Structures are given as structure tokens and as C-alpha cells.
Amino acid sequence: MATYTEPAQAPLPERRPELDAIRMLVVIGLVFFHSALVFAADDDFYVKNAETTEAIMIIAGFGVVWAMPLLFLISGLGAWHSLQRRGAGGFAGERLLRLGVPLVFATLTLNPLPQWLRLRSADADYHESYLAFLPRFYDVHLAPEEFPFLVQGEHFETGHLWFVVLLLTFSLMLVPFHRWLPRERVRRIGDRVAEATLHRRGVVFLPALAFAAICAFAGMEEDYAGWHRWSYLLFFVAGFVLATDDRFRTVMRRDAGTAAWLGALLFAAAGPGFALTDEPFTETTALATASRALFGAAGWCLVVAIPGLLDRRRLKRPRATPDPTPTTRRRLYGYLSAAVLPLYVLHQPIVVAVAYFVIGWSAPIPVEYAVLVVIALILTLTAYELLVRRTRVTRFLFGMRP
């Protein structure tokens, strides 16, 4: 295996556009992923095609192992920088506006639709109107044992907004730590960890043991993209820690190749256990437990590998030739970065609505899937462009800056 050598005197940019690209790739990829669940035999999606296949979950599994964890890691990176700029109070206020407002708005206005379509799709004799269904969706009770998903109901759900719920919760959990922890002591500990990680090969892979343990013994949760909800807290905290010192970034570039190979091998090794057990997410058999442990370790390795490889590629690009379209690229990255949360909020209700009509066709799965993806993508992007980003009110409701 070729050894990676750090480019000499390569300046590190203040903004990392490859992270914006990853976030947009994951969010757009969710349109493909959730559209595929319509045709998956082993998933309880809102609407299901009459013809399904087990191949969907096998293919989708490789995205599940790294996509949402990587979003939380990138969010942790951003949280560190935001706390430094705004302070604890400013950070908490900004998170409540940017995440809390779209969470409440979308839960009340967008999330009832998929649940209503679920009932209509499952029962041909169900004729309740959407307006008549809404009071049943809003019939809720408090469930502290489900923290942070405190509001529960027979039909009520946060749905795909579970990501926003967890991200807001994790962000607010940072505030007291940032205020009360002794800064100098934390800085000294971070300095030692960064130095050890830089000079001792393999240290960057130690967190894989923690993720393996959570997946193995706490189980995995289908409602939260396969991972246990508190696994995401570790990814978020890992991103926060990695942002504190550029030496961590150097280590991720250096060990990205090894992490990619190791992650792929661990994921492949986990596959047979998921295929052969009846309830791989929760079973306590040796095979299911070991498979979940391999899955958790694979997730950490791939989350290290992907940004590391992209960062390595960026720094290896020749710098002698001027970029012919720097302004265009900056505008594109700015557009993509601002669009991530609104597109995430919009995509699933649109996918479910389009799927409700597509599954009635008599066409092969590949044809229905292609049509569903294309229409859902067009409608999601159009809704963002025409209904969200053009007014101050809608930008505020979807967590965008004015």
C-alpha cells in the first residue's frame, strides 16, 4: 500500500468546501435512499410497492453505515467554530432559531402528510380526509422515557426530522460544558491527545471500539437510520474534538487510506450476520451481537476515511494554475451550504407523496424507482427555490439566514 506524504507547506483554508459537498451529497442521496425503501421487502416505509425486493436493503446498507454519522461529525466540527464566534449564549440562540423553528414548523405542517398517506395506502377502505386526520395526528402525550423524543402519539411523529431533534439536543448539551469546564485544563488534555494521535499510528481508530460496543450491547434503532440514537452523540462530540486542533485533520489525511480499507472489510464481515439473523438490530445472539459490533467499528473507520481522502485530494491539487471560475465556485458552495437543511426538511414528504401515485403503476421496479427519484428530486429542488429561499418569512421558517 502506498504511503501518503503530507504536501510541504500546504496552507489550510479557513472554510472546507468539501464538507459542504459531503453534506449536500448525503441530503440529495436521501431522496434516492427513501425512494428505494418504497420497494424494500424488509422495511416498514409509509407506502410500499406491491412488488418488493430484498436487494434494496443490502445495497442501501453501505450508505447507512457512514452517511448520517458523517453528517453528525460535520455538525460537531461546525459547532466548535460557532461556539468560538458566538459564545455559549449566542450559540444556543442561533441553534434554537436555525434548528428549533424549522423543527416545529415542519413537524406541524409537513409531517402529517406521510402518516395520512400511510393509512390510505395500507387500507383501500380508508377515506378519512386530510383535514379530519389532522386532529388525530396532533393528539399527543409526553414520554420522558423516549428522550429526546419527548412528544409521542399514535399517529404523531417527528419522522425524518429525528436528525434535527438530535442535532438540536446535542448542540444545547454543549452549552453548559462550554461555560463551566476549565478551559486551560481542557486545552492541555486536547493538546496531549492531538500529539499522541499525530505521532502514534492507529490511535485514530480507538473510537471504533466505543461505537462497536454501543451497537453491540445497546442495539440499533431502525427509526434512526439503523444506528442507536446515542451513537450519533459520539460522532457529534468526535467532530467537535477534531475541530479543536489541525493536527487531528492531518491524522485523518494520513490514515484515510487505511481507514477506508478497514471500514470496507469490517462492513463486509458484518454482512452475513445481518443476513442470517431474524432481528439483527436487537437480537442478543453471539452472531447478531458480533455483527453489530463490526458495523459500528466500520462506521467510524469510514467516517474518518471519507473526509480524509477528500481533504487529501484537495491539498494535492496543483496550485500554480489559477482557478478560472473562483467566483462561480464560491457561489455554488454558498448555495449548496444554505440549501442543506431546507432540502432535508422538504424531501421525505415529497418522496412519499410521489410514491403514493407511482406504486399504482404496472411497471418494473427499476422503471418505477427511476421515475420516483426524478420527480421527487425536481419537486424538492423546485419547492426550495420557489417556495423557501425567496422570502424572509419562509427562509426563517426553514432555518435559513435572512
Steps between C-alpha positions, in 0.01 A plus 500: 500500500637840403600731783335839511736793539370835629552772235771743603376836628144445378287781641179388666195699386275652762192349339490138389276491193533122476297474821222707342514262204474196730198646677324571171592156365347331805181708490447447126586134553214475747256553212648191334508310831144572612369440149666158511321412826171504308622182331683339795364173635638544854401857584177653627497813285190721470389363163614171352504372147315175436822348367801526731855368514745412776788639294407857598610473863821321407599781263376777729688359798831643383353850503339448841834415661662839428255762365310624807799448733703722270233771513521500880880510493496798262237666721732457797783664306275796423377522860855557629559790261155646574561490875832679457335778298175544692565382854269266688195728508525607139556141389193375689283777356624437147436125530147554631421727205679302229385155619213547744283718277509269192455198729176632647373645173566190289374259766168682513455572128691238298521185711126422516494433124715182496302353790170569327628346177618197698143438616355551153761275339454217751119492491297546182190565713660790690333820379562747783586843364835662576336774705308242703823307563696801631345504853599135540857581397513778760362275779823467699639427846834550672735202515812587704633147461543563126730800552569707297184398309278621781176545301333177391163399358325223311547683170726788601866474403806711437567264208813581304549806722651271766833631371401857587371393843828328585718775354316769697522292818872433460569865424319622811681238709828666400406836649544423874822310432640793307411738784609297801793280396844645586628614158873470571471147631289392205747665263794314659317166476409570138859590422627170643237299313578677173873442545452132580267454204750667266805300605348160580350322203169331570379727781242653266330158478447459876155669496385213280495287817246734662273492195532122482398471866194725464375318192570159652346548844256792470369372167410688185185700427333477160317832550832687517670369187614181666728650764415531868402861572785550750758379248436825318595695811844338485539595134393856580745525792774347284447771240510767772830362632654461154431869429706615797841421351624481138720206595187281506431605144855405403450156656174446310677578173792275587292199607209544257612220267539248781167608649322449167632147453434407862149646492410311183634172639319538832174585322535195275569282804183631669281413201445125554378554856241755388383267226477184711334625819129575535536824700861613449439846651391365841578129533741405778640193325875486451470539123271805515706666773827447316350626174379820665844551653664465159246743354572761767877474452458520122297819538776682688768388253299622202418831668874552548578390144256704291586855613866401530518379141317806367723732701809318375384532141429870546847573636669300224348710223753717314492857627705659224205529257242762605145382541312636194164527681561573868195724537270242344630229728462713807143577403426131439641396837308779668178394330551133591593578859188712553274244334595196709252535786199614292554217251528253785175626652314496167616177339319221686138629484556559129646152445205340681243707308651413162541133598131481596410550133793314342436169680167471321673450166556165335867543422824327599668615821794672323260710289282601796807577710660717231178698446451543875855630553489742208162649589580522873834670433346753263215581738732527804742735324213702352327532836821624654571749224148640457333451838781526755802709410325798341331661802623597845209324672552164332878522541445553873255209525750266331799607706674715241671828563313810373 
